[in-house]
Amino acid sequence: MVMASPRVLKLADQIKTIVAEMLERRIKDPRLGFVTITDVRLTGDTREATVFYTVFGEDADWAATAAALESATGLLRSTVGKRLGLRYAPTLAFVPDAVPESARQIEELLAAARASDDEVAKRREGASYAGEADPYKRDDDDDAEA
């Protein structure tokens, strides 16, 4: 993976701020849910920006917000170009962020692992060894018997 230049990283951060402000103040689409811009990735030539977002709500809210973002892309792109003073305004592609879903899945797996550990601990409480406490034969024992 190639590291982006500091200029590209700064532009990506500015795009994130501009888009978030626009969604909060200027975009009045009723389909737009409670959306959070989580990240922006900008190509090295600053021609394409991928904007990652999350939406608080159900699947219907996600779909409605995706449609609202799609319809507002032109206005958002022109505003980004004007505010940044770039010769070419980057194209904006809105992508739902998978991090919250991944985090939820990890939390479920951790909960299942904790439950399994608790079950093993409960089984171990009244258990005893199947054989002797120390099943290994030692050379000292053979010398003591002789």
N, C-alpha and C positions, 0 to 999 in steps of 0.2 A: 504494500500500500504506500502510495506516495504522499508525503506530507504537503499540505496546502501552504501557500505562502501566507505570511502575516496579513498582507493586503486582502487576500481572498477571505481569510477567516474574519477579518474586521467587517468586510462587506456583508458576509453571511450573517453576522451578528446584527448589523444594521437592518438588513432585510427582515430578519426575525422581529425586530422591534417595530419597524414600520408596518408590517402586515398585522401584527397583534394590535397596534393602535388603530389601524383602519377597521379591523373587525369589531373593535370595541366601540368606536365613535361614528364611523361613516357608513358602514354597511348595515342597512336596516331591513335585511331580508328576514321575514318571519320564520323561514325554514332553518335559519342559523341557530344552532343550539349553543349550549355552554361549551365553547371550543377553546382549547389552549394550544398555542403554537409551541411545540417542544424543541424543534431543531430545524435548522436550515443548512442544507449542503449545497455548495456552489461549485460548479466546475472551474477548473483552472483558468479558462478563458472568460469567465464570468458571463457566459451566454445562457446557462441553464441553472435554475435554482430548484431544488427539491425541498418542499416545505412539509415537515412532518407535524401532525396535529393529533390531539386526542379530543374526544367528546364525552362529556358526562351524560350518561343516559343509556337508553336501550338501543337495539339495532335500528329501530325506526328513526331515532334521533341521529344516528350515524349516517344513515342514508340521506336524510333531509339536509344535514349539514354538508355532506359531500356535494349534493346538488347546488346548494347555496354558494359554496366555494367555487364550484365550476362556473356558475353564472357571474361571479364577481371577479374572476381571474383577470379580465381585461382592465378593469378599473384599478385593481391592486397592482398589476404590472406597470401601468402608466404612472401611478403614484410613486412606486419604487424607483422607476427610471428618473422621474423629475427630482425627487428628494436626494437621490445619490449623485445626480449630475453625470450619469453615465451616457456615453454615446449610444450604446445599445442596451436597452432595458432587458434584463434576463427574463427568459420565459419561466413561468411559475408552474410547477407541477405539485399538486397537493396529494400527499400520501398519508393514510392513517398510520399512526405510530403503533408498532406492535409491542412496545415495551410494557405497557400496563397489562396486556394479556399474558405476556411471558412471565411477568412478576406474579400474576394470579396463579398461573400453573405451577410455578416454583413453590409458592406458599402452600398449595394443595399437596404437592409432593412432600414437603417438609412436615406437614400435619400428619400425613399417612405414615411417614417414617417414625415420628414421635409416638403415634398410636401403636405401631408395631414394636417399638422399643419397650413401651409400657406393658404390652402383652407378654413379651419375653421376660420382663422383670417379675411379673405376677406368677408366671409358671416356675420361675427359679426359686421363689420364696420357700416353698415347702419341699423342695427337691433334695435328694441325696445322691451321692455318687453311685454309679452302677456297680462298680467293683470296690476295690480298696481306695482309700483316700490318696495314696501314692502308688500308682500302678507300675512304676518303674522298678526293675530289679537292680539291686546294687551289689557290687562285689563285696562290700563289708559284711552283708548279711550271710553270704556263703562262707566267709572265713569264721564267723561267729558260731555257725552250726557245726563246724568240723572239730 
